[in-house]
Amino acid sequence: MTPDKTGLKPRISWVDREGAIACEVVKGEPSYTGKPSWNTYLYIHDKAMVDFLWKDDCRKYDWGTVYQPKDILENLDWNGGQTFYHQITDGDHRYIQVGDDYQHLWDEDKFYDEEGLMNRVKYIRKQFIEAFNTRTETKG
């Protein structure tokens, strides 16, 4: 296991990189249910997509960005809704990390694994690309 971005909890992650949007599934330490905690993320690197989603007036913290965009991201098939949004600047490169978690009461009796969750987050990536392209076509 490798430490997460805060270095506080061990985790295992699986990443699928395709084009300018990477998908990640993170398996963390067991939650209050005794089962592993799961999170899925999209990492959006496409410049046009980042420019469209980026908000300059966000409060930024080590753990995330305080801003829940009220646009195409919230309409994706997240598990219980989008629960994470973070704008990241690395030198001249900007990208966005957005995701959800599987620690809800309705998740307690469900079994999750990395393959099933990777397929799900790949589907969310596909939804996002289609929604972005549709929105761009209607505005253009």
Helices and strands as residue ranges (DSSP letters): E 2-3, E 10-18, E 21-30, E 36-44, H 47-53, E 59-61, E 64-66, E 84-90, E 93-101, G 105-107, H 114-139
